Amino acid sequence: MAMSHMAADITVVIPARNAAATLDTVLGSLVADRPVIREILVIDDGSDDRTAAVAKESAQSRGLPLDVVSVRLGSAGAARNVGIERASGTSIFFLDADDEVMPGSLSLLGSALAGQPRAGLAVGASIRRAKGRPDKLKTPHGYGPDRQQNTRRYLRNELWPIAMGSALVAGWATAGIRFPETIGLDEDTCYWASLLARADIVAIETPVLLYHHDEARMARRFITAPRKTFLAIARELNGLAAAGVEQGPLQWRKAWIAQRIARQLIKHRMFADAAGMMRAVKAHRELGRSWKAAQYLARIRFGRLAGNRPDISVDPAAPRRTLIVSFDPAYPPVSGADLRTFGNAGAAAEFGPVRLASVKPAGSMQPPDRDIRVVSLATEADKRSHSLGWRRLKGENRIPRPALARLKALVREFRPDTIVVESIPLFKLLHPLRPLTRQLVLDMHNVESDLAAQAPGNAPSAVSPDIRRLERRAVAIVDRIWVCSKRDRERLNAIVAHRTPIDIVPNGIPRAQGSFGTLPPPPGTSDGFPVILFVGHLGYSPNIDAAERLASIILPRVRQALPGARLVLAGRSPDPAVRTLSEPDGVVLIENPDDVAPLLSAAHLCIVPLRTGGGTRIKILEAMAAGVPVIATPLAAEGLDLTGGEDLLLSDTDEELADLTVALCFDPARMARLRSRAHDTAWSRFGPRAIRDAVRHGLGLDGASR
């Protein structure tokens, strides 16, 4: 079972996500062990800083054998598993991207492992460094030859936990054992417990690791969606039974995790959530009757009587309850506005529970994420009721009075920390909501006054004054404003004088959890070449205009050079003018598609010839994320800060859009480059992580201002 450990036969696996600031120090700490290192694998998990470049530059300057593996997985456990699969050494050393190895540690661990033929892992001491506290030495002790006892005592915290970066694992020992990928807490405990159940352990008292402990970050992991976090960890612990781990220590561990989460929730004055966690603790015969459990229950009882709640101005680490109010239902998302709103809801759900409330009645479907719930504020009967306000300006939505009453009741029940109101057409909700929440946000999908002035035949002076007045008044009411792009922020700053923070929350990739996380293969040509796709709300006037020009001007010019070219128009609520476009040869209309993924898979390129419109174009991001080259007007791509000629191709005229299409189709090498560049740009700048970071800032969680 044991394997010999030879020189230069250790694989070092470093999961990294935006670690450019620390990687050079981490790699520098490995230099002394260069003789025993076969390879260093930096698993770059969707970084949008210089993580990969810093890693390569640092390794080259130090003569370290490093390879960067680029992935988009979203968890350290999943990244480590990629390292296990790629490792060619006979032993593996896991190191986090912000910790440091003591000089000579790998050699020391390798010798210890080689000296014990039945050992599957060698563990050394570690030094924990936390801000404002003295360093703490943690020495592994108490391990014996009985594997079942080691596993039992480890799960019950009767042994010092194994720090990531303090253990060297034999390749044979980890065969078939992987890190849990769905949790960010206790994933290392599950992995080490599986190893302890399989193999012997050799421990040394010499410090091999200096690791940096961030207490605030750890607390956020516990108190963000605590119930969801606990259930996910419990599922992973249950899975250890298949590895022969006894049920007793697994049950103890689950109760202890619940108690640990409850401790942080109490600390952050989240007493209702803490009470829920303590129910899992009380169910355990031993921990539920402990003095500590009694203390926690008493603190929860007194805290709830006092009616205390987390204060966002004091503790940005606490989970945030977010209410998002839209006019149309945002789920299931179909149009650009729905996709933006639901995408922001998904990002906000990473920081706490979310409610999506729509003025129009929503269907009965609920999102699969239990932290997001959909609520209707109006019913069909409310169409006959009075609306808010004695006068409604052009561009404002009609809001029935019963809808406001239901919204106020929802606020009292849900107690949101932040209310996000979707766009200026819901202006009449801002004043009633202002006293009901600590933070009121206006999400301006578009700068409406600017958008109105763009419409053909509209002079700015004739259309925008009323809307602009609403925008100025809204800015003075709310605490923060979200816009889609730098360009929209510049436009808004030009028309308002109030110093309300304006945050850029870009439109993200729609349905980013779909199948396009990696670049898909190019489509075939059996259904014609090229297949040109245009996706959008086909009842929206800018899209109607674009579809008409695609069918009547652009497609015929393309078909002169490429007779097999086809145009696919896909979207909801097609205008009668769009329906007639399906009659000419080569034009296909797909009404209300359930899923655009098959359409993107079959498309060779997308043409987006918008002449009017605002915000940033989700249809462009969706195509780029699927690896579909995009040819568009500059206005269509406005606000995305894309590079013409590299990320996409741009032109102002229909004739040149057609000519660019023909030229690209006759240049397969350039089309392949454009596919790859578009895909990488979309996922790195508009993927789930980027939107989550933008929403976190927009909720005021990082204490910064832009």
C-alpha positions in Angstrom: 0.0 0.0 0.0 2.8 2.4 0.8 4.9 4.1 -1.9 8.4 5.3 -1.8 9.0 9.0 -1.7 11.8 10.2 -3.9 13.4 13.6 -4.4 11.5 16.2 -6.4 8.3 14.1 -6.2 5.8 16.4 -4.4 3.0 18.2 -6.1 2.0 21.5 -4.5 -1.6 22.5 -5.1 -2.6 26.2 -4.5 -6.2 27.2 -5.2 -6.2 30.9 -6.0 -9.0 33.5 -6.5 -7.8 37.1 -6.9 -4.6 36.3 -5.0 -2.2 38.6 -6.9 -1.4 40.5 -3.7 -0.2 37.5 -1.8 1.0 34.8 -4.3 4.5 36.2 -4.6 5.1 35.8 -0.9 3.5 32.3 -0.9 5.7 31.1 -3.7 8.8 32.7 -2.2 8.2 30.5 0.9 8.6 27.4 -1.2 12.0 28.2 -2.6 13.9 26.4 0.1 12.1 23.1 -0.7 12.7 23.3 -4.5 14.7 20.0 -4.5 11.7 18.0 -3.4 9.0 19.8 -5.5 8.1 18.1 -8.7 5.5 20.7 -9.7 3.4 23.6 -8.3 -0.2 23.8 -9.6 -1.9 27.2 -9.1 -5.6 26.5 -9.7 -6.8 30.0 -10.8 -10.5 29.9 -10.1 -12.0 32.8 -12.2 -9.7 35.5 -11.0 -10.1 39.0 -12.6 -6.9 40.4 -11.2 -3.3 39.5 -12.2 -3.3 36.2 -10.3 -2.0 34.1 -13.2 0.5 36.6 -14.4 2.0 37.1 -10.8 2.2 33.4 -10.3 4.1 32.9 -13.5 6.4 35.8 -13.1 7.2 34.9 -9.5 7.9 31.2 -10.3 10.1 32.1 -13.3 12.2 34.5 -11.3 12.7 31.9 -8.6 13.2 28.8 -10.8 10.1 27.1 -9.5 8.3 24.5 -11.7 4.9 26.1 -11.9 1.8 25.6 -14.0 -1.4 27.7 -13.9 -4.6 25.9 -14.4 -7.5 28.2 -15.3 -11.0 27.1 -14.1 -14.3 28.6 -13.1 -15.6 26.5 -10.2 -16.4 28.8 -7.4 -15.0 26.9 -4.4 -11.6 26.1 -2.9 -12.6 22.4 -2.5 -13.4 22.1 -6.2 -10.1 23.8 -7.1 -8.2 21.5 -4.9 -9.9 18.5 -6.6 -8.7 19.7 -9.9 -5.2 19.8 -8.4 -5.5 16.2 -7.2 -6.6 15.1 -10.7 -3.7 16.9 -12.4 -1.0 15.9 -9.8 1.9 13.8 -11.2 3.8 13.6 -7.9 3.6 10.7 -5.5 2.5 13.0 -2.7 0.4 16.2 -2.6 0.8 19.3 -0.5 -2.2 21.7 -0.3 -1.4 25.3 0.4 -3.7 28.3 0.5 -2.9 31.4 -1.6 -2.4 33.7 1.5 -0.3 31.4 3.7 3.4 30.7 4.0 5.5 27.5 4.4 8.4 27.4 6.9 11.7 26.8 5.1 12.4 23.1 4.7 9.0 22.0 5.8 8.2 19.9 2.7 11.4 18.0 3.0 10.7 17.4 6.7 7.2 16.2 6.0 8.4 14.0 3.1 11.0 12.3 5.3 8.4 11.7 8.0 6.0 10.2 5.5 8.7 8.0 3.9 9.7 6.7 7.3 6.2 5.3 8.1 5.2 2.8 5.4 1.5 2.7 6.4 1.1 6.4 6.8 -1.1 8.2 4.3 -0.4 11.7 5.6 2.3 13.5 7.6 1.2 16.5 9.7 3.3 19.2 11.3 2.6 22.1 13.7 1.3 25.4 12.5 1.4 29.0 13.7 -1.9 30.9 13.5 -1.7 34.6 13.0 -4.7 36.8 13.5 -5.0 40.6 13.5 -4.7 42.1 17.0 -3.8 38.8 18.6 -0.5 37.1 19.5 0.6 34.2 17.3 -0.7 30.8 18.4 1.2 27.6 18.0 -1.0 24.6 17.2 0.8 21.2 17.6 -0.8 17.9 16.4 -0.9 15.4 19.2 -3.0 12.5 20.5 -3.0 10.5 17.2 -2.5 6.8 17.6 -2.5 3.6 15.5 -6.2 3.1 15.7 -7.7 4.8 12.6 -11.3 4.6 13.7 -10.4 6.3 17.0 -8.4 9.0 15.2 -11.4 9.7 13.0 -13.8 9.7 16.0 -11.6 12.0 18.1 -10.9 14.3 15.2 -14.6 14.9 14.4 -15.2 15.5 18.1 -12.4 18.2 18.3 -10.4 16.1 20.8 -7.4 16.5 18.5 -6.0 19.7 17.1 -7.5 20.2 13.6 -5.2 19.8 10.6 -4.5 23.2 9.0 -4.5 23.4 5.3 -0.8 23.7 4.4 0.4 21.7 7.4 0.0 18.2 5.9 1.6 16.1 3.1 -0.7 13.5 1.6 0.4 10.3 -0.1 -1.0 9.9 -3.5 -2.4 6.4 -2.8 -4.2 7.6 0.3 -6.3 10.2 -1.5 -7.3 7.9 -4.4 -11.1 8.3 -4.7 -11.2 10.8 -1.8 -12.0 14.4 -2.8 -12.9 17.7 -1.1 -16.6 18.6 -0.9 -17.3 21.2 -3.5 -20.6 22.7 -2.3 -19.5 24.0 1.0 -17.0 26.7 2.1 -16.9 25.6 5.8 -15.6 22.3 7.2 -14.8 21.0 3.7 -11.3 20.3 4.9 -12.6 18.5 8.0 -14.6 16.1 5.8 -11.5 15.5 3.7 -9.1 14.9 6.6 -11.7 12.6 8.3 -11.9 10.5 5.2 -8.1 10.2 5.1 -7.8 9.3 8.8 -10.4 6.6 8.3 -8.3 5.1 5.5 -4.6 5.6 6.5 -2.2 6.0 9.4 -0.9 9.4 10.3 2.5 10.6 11.4 2.7 13.8 13.3 5.8 16.1 14.0 5.9 18.9 16.4 8.0 21.3 14.2 6.1 24.3 12.8 5.7 23.9 9.1 3.1 26.6 8.3 2.3 30.2 9.1 -1.3 30.8 8.2 -3.3 34.0 8.4 -6.6 33.8 10.1 -9.3 36.4 9.1 -11.9 36.3 11.8 -14.3 38.7 10.0 -14.2 36.6 6.8 -14.8 33.4 8.8 -17.8 35.0 10.6 -19.4 36.0 7.3 -19.2 32.4 6.2 -21.2 31.4 9.2 -23.8 34.0 9.3 -24.5 34.4 5.6 -27.5 32.1 4.8 -26.9 30.1 8.0 -29.6 27.5 7.5 -28.5 26.8 4.0 -24.8 26.6 5.2 -25.7 24.2 8.0 -27.8 21.8 5.8 -25.0 21.7 3.2 -22.4 20.8 5.8 -24.7 18.2 7.3 -25.2 16.5 3.9 -21.5 16.3 3.4 -20.9 14.8 6.9 -23.6 12.2 6.3 -21.7 11.1 3.2 -18.7 10.1 5.4 -20.7 7.1 6.7 -19.9 5.5 3.3 -16.2 5.7 4.2 -16.8 3.7 7.4 -17.1 6.7 9.8 -19.3 6.0 12.8 -22.6 7.7 13.1 -21.9 8.9 16.7 -19.1 11.4 15.9 -20.9 12.5 12.8 -24.0 13.4 14.8 -21.9 15.2 17.4 -20.1 17.2 14.6 -23.4 18.3 13.1 -24.7 19.6 16.4 -21.4 21.3 17.1 -21.5 23.0 13.7 -25.0 24.3 14.5 -23.8 25.6 17.9 -20.8 27.3 16.2 -23.1 29.0 13.7 -25.5 30.0 16.5 -22.6 31.6 18.4 -21.8 33.9 15.5 -25.5 34.7 15.0 -25.9 35.7 18.6 -22.8 37.8 18.4 -24.3 39.6 15.4 -27.7 39.9 17.2 -29.5 37.6 14.8 -31.5 35.9 17.4 -34.3 34.4 15.3 -31.8 32.6 13.1 -29.7 31.6 16.2 -32.8 30.0 17.7 -33.3 27.9 14.6 -29.7 26.7 14.8 -30.1 25.8 18.5 -33.0 23.5 17.7 -30.4 21.3 15.9 -28.1 21.5 19.0 -30.9 20.6 21.4 -31.7 17.5 19.4 -28.3 16.1 20.4 -28.4 14.4 23.8 -24.9 15.5 24.8 -24.4 19.0 23.4 -28.1 19.9 23.8 -27.7 19.5 27.6 -24.4 21.3 28.0 -23.8 24.5 30.0 -22.8 26.3 26.8 -26.1 25.4 25.1 -28.0 26.7 28.1 -26.1 30.0 27.9 -26.8 30.4 24.2 -30.5 29.8 24.7 -30.7 32.3 27.5 -28.9 35.0 25.4 -31.3 34.3 22.5 -34.3 34.6 24.8 -33.2 37.9 26.3 -32.0 39.3 22.9 -35.4 38.6 21.3 -37.2 40.2 24.1 -35.1 43.3 23.7 -36.0 43.3 20.0 -32.5 43.9 18.8 -31.6 43.5 15.2 -28.3 43.8 13.3 -27.4 47.3 12.3 -25.9 47.6 8.8 -24.0 50.7 9.7 -22.2 48.9 12.5 -21.7 45.4 11.2 -21.4 45.0 7.4 -20.5 41.3 8.0 -24.1 40.4 9.1 -26.4 38.8 6.5 -28.5 41.3 4.6 -32.2 40.9 4.0 -32.9 42.4 0.6 -36.3 43.3 -0.9 -36.4 44.0 -4.6 -39.5 45.7 -6.0 -40.2 45.5 -9.8 -43.2 46.2 -12.0 -43.1 43.0 -14.0 -42.4 39.7 -12.3 -38.7 39.0 -12.5 -39.1 35.2 -12.3 -39.0 33.3 -14.5 -36.7 35.8 -16.2 -37.4 36.4 -19.9 -36.6 40.0 -21.0 -33.6 42.1 -20.3 -35.1 43.8 -17.3 -36.2 40.5 -15.8 -32.7 39.0 -16.4 -31.0 41.9 -14.7 -33.4 42.0 -11.7 -33.2 38.2 -11.1 -29.5 38.2 -11.6 -29.1 40.9 -9.0 -31.4 38.9 -6.7 -29.2 35.9 -7.1 -26.1 37.9 -6.2 -27.9 39.5 -3.2 -28.9 36.0 -2.0 -25.3 35.2 -1.3 -25.4 37.8 1.5 -28.8 36.9 3.0 -32.5 36.1 2.1 -34.2 38.0 -0.8 -37.8 38.7 -1.7 -38.7 39.6 -5.2 -42.0 41.6 -5.2 -43.7 42.6 -8.4 -46.6 45.0 -8.9 -48.0 42.8 -11.7 -49.2 39.4 -10.5 -46.5 36.7 -10.6 -47.1 33.1 -11.5 -47.0 30.3 -9.0 -43.4 29.2 -9.8 -40.7 29.8 -7.3 -36.9 29.9 -7.9 -35.0 26.8 -6.9 -32.8 28.9 -4.6 -34.7 28.8 -1.3 -33.2 32.1 -0.3 -35.1 33.9 -3.0 -38.9 34.0 -2.8 -41.3 35.6 -5.3 -44.3 37.7 -4.1 -47.2 39.4 -6.0 -48.3 42.8 -4.8 -51.4 43.1 -7.0 -54.2 40.8 -8.3 -56.2 40.9 -11.5 -59.1 42.4 -9.4 -56.8 45.4 -8.6 -57.1 46.7 -12.2 -60.4 48.3 -11.2 -59.0 49.9 -8.0 -57.6 53.4 -7.6 -54.0 54.0 -8.3 -51.3 56.0 -6.4 -51.2 59.7 -6.9 -53.5 62.1 -8.5 -51.4 62.5 -11.6 -49.2 60.0 -13.5 -46.5 61.3 -15.8 -45.7 59.8 -19.1 -43.2 56.9 -18.4 -44.6 56.2 -14.8 -46.2 52.8 -14.1 -49.7 52.6 -12.7 -49.5 51.3 -9.1 -52.8 50.1 -7.6 -53.4 51.3 -4.0 -53.9 47.7 -2.7 -50.4 46.9 -4.1 -48.8 49.5 -1.8 -50.7 48.2 1.2 -49.5 44.7 0.5 -45.9 46.0 0.0 -46.0 47.7 3.4 -47.2 44.5 5.0 -44.4 42.6 3.3 -41.9 45.1 4.7 -43.2 44.7 8.2 -43.1 40.9 8.0 -39.7 40.5 6.1 -37.9 43.4 7.8 -35.5 44.1 4.9 -32.2 45.9 5.6 -32.2 47.2 2.0 -35.1 47.8 -0.4 -34.2 48.1 -4.1 -36.8 49.7 -6.3 -36.5 48.9 -10.0 -36.3 52.1 -12.2 -37.9 55.5 -12.4 -41.3 54.2 -13.5 -41.9 53.1 -9.9 -41.1 56.6 -8.6 -44.3 56.8 -6.6 -43.1 54.0 -4.3 -40.0 55.8 -3.1 -41.7 58.2 -0.6 -43.8 55.6 1.1 -40.9 53.2 1.4 -38.4 55.8 2.6 -39.3 55.6 6.4 -39.6 51.8 6.3 -36.0 50.8 5.7 -32.5 51.8 6.7 -31.3 51.8 3.1 -33.3 52.6 0.0 -31.8 51.9 -3.4 -33.0 53.0 -6.9 -31.8 50.6 -9.6 -31.8 52.7 -12.8 -31.9 50.1 -15.6 -31.6 53.1 -17.8 -31.2 56.9 -17.5 -34.8 57.3 -18.7 -34.5 60.9 -19.7 -31.6 60.2 -22.0 -33.3 57.1 -23.4 -36.5 59.1 -24.2 -34.4 61.7 -26.1 -32.9 58.9 -28.2 -36.3 57.8 -29.6 -36.7 58.7 -33.3 -38.6 61.9 -33.8 -38.3 63.0 -30.2 -36.6 66.2 -29.3 -34.9 66.2 -25.9 -36.7 69.4 -24.9 -40.1 67.8 -25.7 -39.8 64.5 -23.9 -37.3 64.5 -21.1 -38.3 67.4 -18.7 -40.9 65.5 -16.7 -38.8 62.3 -16.5 -35.7 64.4 -15.7 -37.6 66.0 -12.8 -38.5 62.6 -11.5 -34.8 61.5 -11.7 -33.7 64.6 -9.8 -36.3 64.1 -7.1 -35.6 60.4 -6.8 -31.9 61.0 -6.3 -32.7 63.2 -3.3 -34.9 60.5 -1.7 -32.8 57.4 -2.0 -29.6 56.4 -0.2 -27.9 54.8 -3.3 -28.4 54.5 -7.0 -27.4 51.6 -9.2 -26.6 52.1 -12.9 -25.5 49.6 -15.6 -22.3 51.3 -16.8 -19.8 54.1 -16.4 -21.5 55.9 -19.3 -24.8 55.9 -17.5 -23.1 57.2 -14.3 -21.6 60.0 -16.3 -25.0 60.9 -17.8 -26.7 60.8 -14.4 -24.0 63.0 -12.8 -24.5 65.5 -15.6 -28.2 66.0 -14.8 -28.3 65.8 -11.0 -26.6 67.8 -8.3 -27.3 65.6 -5.3 -24.3 63.8 -3.9 -26.0 60.4 -3.6 -23.6 57.5 -4.2 -23.9 56.0 -7.7 -22.8 52.4 -7.9 -22.1 50.5 -11.1 -23.9 47.2 -11.0 -23.5 45.9 -14.6 -25.8 43.5 -16.3 -24.5 40.0 -15.9 -24.5 37.0 -18.1 -28.1 35.6 -18.2 -28.5 32.1 -16.9 -24.9 32.0 -15.9 -25.3 28.6 -14.3 -26.0 27.1 -17.7 -23.7 25.0 -19.9 -21.4 27.7 -21.3 -18.9 28.0 -18.4 -16.3 26.5 -20.8 -16.0 27.4 -24.5 -18.4 25.1 -26.4 -17.4 23.7 -29.8 -18.4 25.7 -32.9 -21.8 24.8 -34.4 -22.0 22.7 -37.6 -23.2 23.9 -41.0 -25.9 21.4 -41.8 -28.7 23.9 -41.2 -27.0 26.6 -43.4 -24.1 28.9 -42.9 -24.0 31.3 -41.3 -26.9 31.0 -38.9 -27.4 34.6 -37.7 -29.3 35.0 -34.3 -31.0 38.0 -32.9 -32.6 37.6 -29.4 -34.7 40.2 -27.6 -38.2 41.3 -26.6 -39.7 41.5 -30.1 -42.5 43.9 -28.9 -39.9 46.5 -27.8 -39.6 49.3 -30.4 -35.7 49.4 -30.7 -35.7 45.6 -31.2 -38.6 45.8 -33.8 -36.5 48.3 -35.7 -33.4 46.1 -35.5 -35.3 43.0 -36.6 -36.8 44.8 -39.6 -33.4 46.0 -40.8 -31.8 42.6 -40.3 -34.4 40.9 -42.5 -34.8 43.6 -45.2 -31.3 45.0 -45.5 -28.5 43.0 -43.7 -29.6 39.4 -44.5 -30.2 40.0 -48.3 -26.7 41.5 -48.6 -25.1 38.6 -46.7 -27.0 36.1 -48.9 -25.5 37.6 -52.0 -22.1 36.1 -50.9 -23.4 33.3 -48.7 -26.7 32.0 -50.1 -27.2 29.5 -47.3 -27.4 32.3 -44.6 -30.3 32.2 -42.3 -31.7 34.7 -39.8 -33.3 33.5 -36.6 -35.4 36.0 -34.7 -36.2 34.8 -31.2 -38.1 36.6 -28.4 -41.4 37.1 -26.6 -44.5 39.1 -27.6 -43.5 39.6 -31.3 -45.0 42.8 -32.8 -47.2 42.2 -35.9 -44.5 43.9 -37.9 -42.0 41.3 -36.7 -44.4 38.4 -37.6 -44.4 39.4 -41.2 -40.7 39.2 -41.3 -40.8 35.4 -41.1 -42.3 35.2 -44.6 -39.1 36.0 -46.6 -36.8 33.1 -47.5 -34.1 32.6 -44.9 -35.9 34.2 -41.9 -37.2 32.1 -39.0 -39.3 33.5 -36.1 -39.2 31.6 -32.8 -41.8 33.1 -30.5 -41.4 32.9 -26.7 -38.5 30.4 -26.6 -38.4 28.4 -23.4 -34.6 28.2 -23.6 -32.2 30.2 -25.8 -29.3 27.9 -25.1 -30.0 25.6 -28.1 -30.4 28.7 -30.3 -27.0 30.0 -29.2 -25.4 26.6 -29.7 -26.6 26.5 -33.3 -25.7 30.1 -34.1 -22.5 31.1 -36.0 -22.8 34.7 -35.0 -25.2 37.4 -33.6 -25.9 40.7 -35.2 -27.2 43.4 -32.9 -28.0 46.5 -35.1 -29.7 48.7 -32.4 -30.1 52.4 -33.2 -31.9 53.3 -29.9 -32.0 51.9 -26.4 -30.3 52.3 -23.0 -28.5 50.4 -20.3 -26.2 47.7 -21.4 -27.3 45.0 -23.8 -27.8 41.6 -22.1 -28.3 40.0 -25.5 -24.6 40.8 -26.4 -23.3 39.3 -23.1 -25.4 36.2 -23.5 -24.0 35.6 -27.0 -20.4 36.3 -26.0 -20.7 34.0 -22.9 -21.8 31.2 -25.2 -18.8 31.8 -27.5 -20.9 33.3 -30.3 -19.1 36.1 -32.2 -21.0 39.4 -32.1 -21.3 42.1 -34.8 -23.1 45.2 -33.6 -23.6 49.0 -33.8 -21.5 51.0 -31.3 -24.8 52.1 -29.6 -25.7 48.4 -29.0 -22.5 47.8 -27.2 -22.4 51.1 -25.4 -21.5 50.9 -21.7 -19.9 47.5 -21.9 -16.4 48.9 -22.5 -15.7 46.3 -25.1 -12.8 46.6 -27.6 -13.9 46.7 -31.2 -12.0 44.3 -33.4 -11.1 42.1 -30.5 -14.1 41.4 -28.3 -16.6 42.1 -31.1 -16.9 43.8 -34.5 -18.6 47.3 -34.7 -20.1 49.4 -37.4 -22.8 52.2 -37.7 -24.3 51.2 -41.0 -26.3 48.2 -42.0 -24.3 47.7 -45.2 -21.0 47.5 -43.3 -22.5 45.2 -40.7 -23.4 42.8 -43.6 -19.9 43.2 -45.1 -18.2 42.4 -41.7 -20.4 39.3 -41.5 -19.3 38.1 -44.9 -15.6 38.8 -44.3 -15.7 37.0 -40.9 -17.4 33.9 -42.4 -14.6 33.7 -45.0 -11.9 33.9 -42.3 -12.3 30.9 -40.0 -9.1 31.6 -38.0 -10.4 35.1 -37.1 -13.8 33.7 -36.2 -12.2 31.2 -33.9 -10.1 34.0 -32.2 -13.2 36.1 -31.8 -15.2 33.2 -30.3 -12.5 32.6 -27.7 -11.9 36.3 -26.8 -15.6 37.0 -26.5 -16.2 34.0 -24.2 -13.2 34.9 -21.9 -14.2 38.6 -21.7 -17.8 37.8 -20.9 -17.1 35.4 -18.1 -14.3 37.4 -16.5 -16.0 40.8 -16.5 -19.7 39.9 -16.4 -19.8 36.5 -14.8 -21.4 35.6 -11.4 -18.4 36.6 -9.3 -18.2 40.0 -10.9 -21.9 40.7 -10.4 -21.8 39.4 -6.8 -18.9 41.8 -6.1 -20.8 44.7 -7.6 -24.0 43.9 -5.7 -22.0 43.5 -2.5 -20.6 47.0 -3.0 -24.1 48.3 -4.0 -25.5 47.0 -0.8 -22.8 48.9 1.2 -21.1 45.7 2.5 -17.5 46.5 1.7 -17.5 50.0 3.3 -16.1 51.6 0.1 -17.5 54.2 -2.3 -17.0 54.5 -6.0 
